[in-house]
Amino acid sequence: MIRVAAVGDIHLGPDSAGTLRPAFDTLGECADVLLLAGDLTRHGTREEAQVVAAEVGGLPVPVVAVLGNHDYQSDLQDVVTRELTEAGVHVLEGDGVVLTLQGIKVGVAGTKGFCGGFAGRSGAEFGEPEMKAFIRYTRACADRLGRSLHELRAEDTALRIALMHFSPVPDTLAGEPLEIYPFLGSYLLAEAVDEAGADLAVHGHAHLGTEHGMTVGGVRVRNVAMPVIDRAFAVYHLSPNGSGPA
């Protein structure tokens, strides 16, 4: 049984340095890996990224992350990524990483993802070039996620996890205003997960949402935004024999 700890939307800044480290230091007792589902900083500055790096560097378990929209705010996403990478974090964007946990090969594919909406209420690549570019970006994120999951399958991973910031399903948005659903995620992400196959999909972004959801294809989805799980991290149990996350 693999124990997956996950949290997103921690929004750290200089005044919150050290607040999560005591909880993260206990991960070796209850988890095998920590997933960070984006919005790790408030405005995506180097200083904020250094706070995050100090919070998660040298933990007793491997750390895998994607960035969120807040981490892009200052157009320094490459700097944020570099600070985290230097602290030993696997930062993903359209790629994946294979970890050996308790002797089991576990693959994590990651993307920030983007907006667009869900079946019956979604944007399309039609009309103005700005609208076409908007949806094409979402589709590109989803396509890269799908390719990464396929590549992880080819590496004979026993378990595969899709890590995102934006939501792949509307289920985990319940509690958010319906008017903003199109800006909280896209069905294209779920299609990529279902087509490639995964044992768990994790995202953040929707602070007023709901923890549990599922794709049309039956992949379990968890919204791990800190305001939703209301703790430093949630832990899910995955088994290579096919039983779902507890």
N, C-alpha and C positions, 0 to 999 in steps of 0.2 A: 504494500500500500504506500503510495507516494503522497506526501503531505505538501500541499501547495498553499503558501501564504501569499496574499495579494492585497494591495491597497492602491488607490489612486486619489488624485486631487488633494494632495497633502499641502500644497501651496506654501512652501516654506520660504521664509525670509530671514534676515539677520536677527530679528527679535525672537524668532522661534528656534534658534540654534539649540540643539540638545534636547528638545522636547520629546522626540520620538526615539532617540537612541536607547534609552533604558528598555523600552518595549522590544525594539529590534534586537537587542543583545540577548533576548530570551529565545530567539528563533531556533537556535540549535536544539532546544528541548522539545519543540512542537512542530517544526517544519523542515522540509528538505530543500526548499527554494523560495525566494521572495520575488514576486512579480509587482512591478510598479506601472500602473496604468495611466501615466501621463498627468499633466498639470502638477508637476513636481515643484515648480516655482510659482511666483506670483506674476512676474513680468518678464521672465526669461533673461535675466541679467547674469553676468559672470559671478557677481557677489552672491546672488541667490543660489546659483548652481553650486558654488563652493560650499554653501551650507548643506545642500542636499548631499553632496559628495562626502562630507564629513559625517553625515548622519548614517549613510549606508556603506561607507568604505570599511573593509576589514570585518564584515559580519561573518558569523559562523556558517552561513549558507550562501550559495551563489545568488546573485541579484541580476534580474533581467528587467529592462525597462523599455517603454516607448515614451515619446514626448507627447504633450498635449498642446492645445491652442495657446494657453498662457505661456508655455515655454518658447513659443514663436513670437511673442508680442514685441520684443526688442530687436527682432531680426538677427538674433545671436544664437540661433538654434545649433549651429555648428560648434560654437563656444560651449554651450550647455552640454552638448554631447561629449565634447572633448574632456571637460571637467569630470563628468561621470565616468567616462571610459578610463581615465587615469586613476580613478578610485576603484577600478576593477569591475565596474558595472557593464554588462552586455547591453548596449543600447541598440535597439532594432528599428529599422525603417525599410520595410519591404524585403527583409531577409530573416534568417532564422539562426538558432543556435541549438546544438545538441549537448545535453548534459547527462552525465551518468550519475544517477541518484539511487542509492541503495542497490547498486548493481544493475539498474534498469536504465535503458536509453530513453530519455525524455526529450522531445523536440519542442521548442517554443518558436513560433513564427509571429512577427510583430509588425504593426503599422499604426501610425497615428489615426489613419482613417480620415473621414470628412463627412460633410452634410449631404442632404439631398432628399431625405424623407423615405417613406415606406410604402408598401404596395397599395395602390389606389390613391395615394396622396404624395406623389414624389415629383421631383423635377426631371426634366428630360433634356437631351442634347438637341435642342431645337430653338430656332429664333436667333436672338442676338449672340454675337461672339462671346460676350461675357457669360451668358447662361451656358453656352456650350462648354466653355472653359471650366466653369464651376463643376458641372457634372463629369466632365472628362477627368478632372483631378480626382474626384471620388472614385471613379471607375478605375483609374490607374492605381490608386491605393489598394482597392479590392483585388485587382488583378495580381499585384505584387504579393499580397497576402496569400492568395490562392497558390501561386507558383511556389512560394516558400513552404507551404504546407505539403505540396506534392514532393518537393525536394526532401523534406524531412521524412516522408513516407519511404522514399527511395533509399534512405539511409537506415532502414529497418528499425526505426524508433518504435518502441512499444506503446508510447503515449505521445499525443500531440496536443498542444495548447495554442490557441489563437489569442494573442494579446493585442488589445486596441485601446484607444482613448475614446473615440466616438462609438456609439452603440450600433450593433448590427440588427437589433430587433426593437419593436415598440414595447414589448412586455415590460422591460426593465426601466421604461420611462414613466410608468404609471405613477402619478403624483405631480408630474410636470404639467404646465399648461399645454393643452393640445396645440395651440397656435405655434409653439416653438419646436414641436417634434421634428420638423424638417431640418432644423439646425442642430439637432442632437445626435444624428446618425443617419445611416443609409441601409436599405435592404440589400444593396450590392455587396456589402461586407458579409452579410449572412449567406448570400448566394455563393460567395467564394468559399466560405467555411463549409457549407453543405456539400459543394461539389468536390472539394479536396478531402474533406473528412477531418474531424478533430474530436477529441474527447472532452474538451472544455473550451469555452470562449469567455474571455474576461475583458471588461471595459470599465471606464469611469465616466466623467463629464456631466452626468445627470445627477446633480446634487439632491434633487427632490424626488428622485426615482425610487425604484424598487429593486431589491437584490436579485431575485430569481426570475429567470425567463428561459425561453427555449426557441431555437430556430425551427423553421418549417420541417427541416430534415431531422430534427430530434437531438441536435447538439445543445447541451445545457449551457446557458449563458448566465454570467454573474456580474452584476454592477457592483464594483468594489469602491466606488467613490466614498471617501472617508465620511462625509455627512450621511451617507446611506447605511454603511455598516456600523458606524458610531463606535469605532475602536481603531487601534493602531493598525490592525490587519485582520483579515478573515482567513481561515484555514479550510481548505477543501481537500478531501481524500479521493485519490484516483487509483484504480486498480487496473493492471494490464489485462485482467480477465473480462473487462467490459463493464463492470459495475460503475455507476456514475458518481459524481462528487457529493460527498456528504456535507 
